[in-house]
Amino acid sequence: MRHSCISFLSISLFLLTACSGEKGSHEQVSTVSIDKGVEHFDADYTSAQYQSLFKNPKTIRLETNDKCLLSANAYLLNVTPKYIVIGDKTSFYFFNAENGSFLSVMDRKGNGPEEYADIFSRFFDEEKELIYVATPNKTKLYKPDGTFVSEYPKDSISNFIGVSNGYWGTYKREYQKSHLVAFFDKDWNMKQSFFPFDAESVTGFSGGYIVPRFRDGNDQVCIVINDTLYASRKEKLIPAVAINQGKLKMPTDLNGDLERMLTEGKYCIKAENALLVNDLLFYDFFWNESRHYTLWDTNSGELLTHSEKGYAMPYNEKAIVNTPVSLIRNNKAYTLLSIDKLVQYGLASEEDDSNPTLLCVDLGN
């Protein structure tokens, strides 16, 4: 964790230097104050507003058979009107979005010309029904049944996230020294680039790849840069929420001072996940050697919930489960619940070895 924290802080300082002066050129940015919520960080906290936020829970048990035994590393990649798409280290599984029945699996791991050995990033295009798999040298396209479609050189794109009108890509430093992030249309024509920089002028930057921690939800891309969350607006990336960290801050002043980082860094925030959904800021971070899940109202700046277990979501009319939110699409929040998680809440038997259950709740705001 220390290594990842130091790497993230280096990137944060690097980006902050590149983005100075951005805020003033846009509309007023909402603000939330971490310090105002810290009184609730010693235990689970749920406000009255939060209690009515998640509604109409629906569960879908994913079919279990010999062709689709999901591992503990399985994660939710996408949910469309047709598919529930699950990924793991090497494979992609497709289930019926209505009833969870198994449809197909895509596994082309190997060293052949139409196969992939290592996966850097991945994306399922709902419109074209194609899986994009970024490998070290190329991006390869497959159908849900595993049929190879095409490929193209990865060139300087080291990562991508898909939204309805394009993709987000990150440049490697040695290929494009004038850009860090670019927005592409679905024909891979660059529509806009962000964060021009001069790498050699940034103190403490020693080279390597720049990989911003993009998150996507509700068809919007978000990234935290130091104390500000940037979000996509009409094909542009603009500052949306200032996270007033006060005493609980990203320790950019510790960057480059390894001894202080190791002794003081654990008491500072390391941002892990941030999503802006309507007027709600989902903000997960590490602090004091624990992971904290928080949700904020960006209009009032108020903390709506806090837990170290995840977000409290209704499972049915009687049961509430604490879990991370895996995906937010069309104002619906999704998460995969393993059998072990359901056993904790008395919702499954310990002898059950079935695939996870998909939980979907409406997100009211």
Buried (B, 14 or more C-beta within 10 A) or exposed (E): EEEEBBEBBBBBBBBBBBBEEBBEEEEEBBBBBBEBBBEBBEEBBBBEBBEEBBEEBEBBBBBBEEEBEBEEEBBBBBBBEBBBBBBBEBBBBBBBBEEBBBBBBBBBBEEEEBBBEEBBBBBBBBEEEBBBBBBEEBBBBBBBEBEBEEBEEBBBBBBBBBBEEBBBBBBBBEEBBEBBBBBBEEEBEBEEBBBEBEBEEBEEBEEEEBBBBBBBBBEBBBBBBBBBBBBBEEEEBBBBBBBBBEEBBBBBEBBBBEEEBEEEBBEBBBBBBBBBBBEBBBBBBBBEEEBBBBBBBBEEBBBBBBBEEBBBBBBEEEEBBBBBBBBBBEEBBBBBBBBEBBBBBEBBEEEEEBBBBBBBBBBEE
